[in-house]
Amino acid sequence: MELLSGLTFDNVVMSAITCLVLREVFLVALPDHVAGPGGWLIDTDSR
């Protein structure tokens, strides 16, 4: 329970922002068959 008591709103927001930034970096840096339309890691196809 002590782990959760140290968790702040700022920590949650910074973690979410970090995840979004990493996702965008992966989309730019990785080839399309990995991260792109139909990619196996990140599928950006909008269905």
Rosetta blueprint (number, residue, H / E / L):
1 M L
2 E H
3 L H
4 L H
5 S H
6 G L
7 L L
8 T L
9 F H
10 D H
11 N H
12 V H
13 V H
14 M H
15 S H
16 A H
17 I H
18 T H
19 C H
20 L H
21 V H
22 L H
23 R H
24 E H
25 V H
26 F H
27 L H
28 V H
29 A H
30 L L
31 P L
32 D L
33 H L
34 V L
35 A E
36 G E
37 P L
38 G L
39 G L
40 W L
41 L L
42 I E
43 D E
44 T L
45 D L
46 S L
47 R L
